[in-house]
C-alpha cells in the first residue's frame, strides 16, 4: 500500500525547546527516509512541514513508522491507487450498470 503522508509542525512546545525537538524530528525523518519505505518526499516552502510517499504492507506498519512523530507533528495519511486502477474500476462499474 502506498500512502501520501503530510506532516506539519505543531505549535505545542515553547520556542526555547524547539531546537531539541527539531533535532529529534530531523533524525527520525532521516532514519525513515533511509529505511527504503519512503519513495518520494519534499519539504514545503510556505509552511513548517512537508510530505512523503511511503510504501508499507499494512496500515499498522505505517502507524509504527510514524509513532515518534505523533506529538511534535500533525500527520495526515491518505492511501492512494494509481490511475490505471481507477480506470479498471470504472470499466467494471460500467459493465455492471449495463447489465441492469
C-alpha positions as CSV (number, residue, x, y, z in Angstrom):
1,X,0.0,0.0,0.0
2,X,1.2,3.5,-0.8
3,X,0.3,6.5,1.4
4,X,0.6,10.2,0.8
5,X,1.7,11.4,4.3
6,X,1.6,15.1,5.2
7,X,3.5,16.3,8.2
8,X,3.0,19.7,9.7
9,X,4.8,21.0,12.8
10,X,2.6,21.5,15.8
11,X,2.8,24.6,17.9
12,X,2.6,22.6,21.2
13,X,6.0,23.5,22.6
14,X,7.8,26.6,23.9
15,X,10.2,28.3,21.4
16,X,13.1,27.7,23.8
17,X,12.5,23.9,23.5
18,X,12.3,24.0,19.7
19,X,15.9,23.1,18.9
20,X,16.0,19.6,20.6
21,X,12.6,18.8,19.1
22,X,13.7,19.9,15.7
23,X,16.9,17.8,16.0
24,X,14.9,14.7,17.1
25,X,12.4,15.1,14.2
26,X,15.2,15.5,11.7
27,X,17.0,12.4,12.9
28,X,13.8,10.3,12.9
29,X,12.8,11.6,9.4
30,X,16.3,10.8,8.2
31,X,16.0,7.2,9.6
32,X,12.6,6.9,7.9
33,X,13.9,8.0,4.5
34,X,16.9,5.6,4.8
35,X,14.5,2.7,5.6
36,X,13.7,2.3,1.9
37,X,10.0,2.7,2.5
38,X,9.9,6.4,1.5
39,X,9.6,6.6,-2.2
40,X,9.4,10.4,-2.5
41,X,9.5,13.3,-0.1
42,X,9.7,17.0,0.0
43,X,9.5,20.0,2.4
44,X,7.0,22.8,1.8
45,X,8.4,26.2,1.1
46,X,5.4,28.0,2.6
47,X,4.8,26.1,5.8
48,X,6.6,24.2,8.5
49,X,6.0,20.8,7.1
50,X,6.2,18.5,4.1
51,X,5.1,15.3,2.6
52,X,6.2,11.7,1.9
53,X,5.1,8.9,-0.3
54,X,5.5,5.8,1.9
55,X,5.1,2.2,0.8
56,X,4.1,-0.3,3.5
57,X,2.5,-3.7,3.7
58,X,-0.2,-2.7,6.3
59,X,-1.7,0.4,7.9
60,X,-0.3,-0.9,11.2
61,X,3.2,-0.7,9.8
62,X,2.7,2.9,8.8
63,X,1.5,3.7,12.3
64,X,4.6,2.1,13.8
65,X,6.8,4.1,11.5
66,X,5.1,7.4,12.2
67,X,4.7,6.8,16.0
68,X,7.7,9.0,17.0
69,X,6.2,12.0,15.2
70,X,2.7,11.9,16.8
71,X,3.5,14.5,19.5
72,X,5.6,17.1,17.5
73,X,3.8,16.8,14.2
74,X,0.3,16.8,12.8
75,X,0.1,13.8,10.5
76,X,-2.4,13.1,7.8
77,X,-2.1,9.9,5.7
78,X,-4.1,9.0,2.6
79,X,-3.9,5.6,0.9
80,X,-3.9,6.0,-2.9
81,X,-4.1,4.0,-6.0
82,X,-2.8,4.7,-9.5
83,X,-4.8,5.9,-12.4
84,X,-4.9,2.6,-14.3
85,X,-6.5,1.0,-11.1
86,X,-9.2,3.7,-11.2
87,X,-9.8,3.2,-14.9
88,X,-10.3,-0.6,-14.3
89,X,-12.7,0.2,-11.5
90,X,-14.8,2.5,-13.7
91,X,-14.8,-0.1,-16.6
92,X,-16.0,-2.8,-14.2
93,X,-18.7,-0.5,-12.8
94,X,-19.8,0.5,-16.3
95,X,-20.2,-3.2,-17.2
96,X,-22.2,-3.9,-14.0
97,X,-24.5,-1.0,-14.6
98,X,-25.2,-2.0,-18.2
99,X,-26.3,-5.5,-17.0
100,X,-29.2,-3.9,-15.1
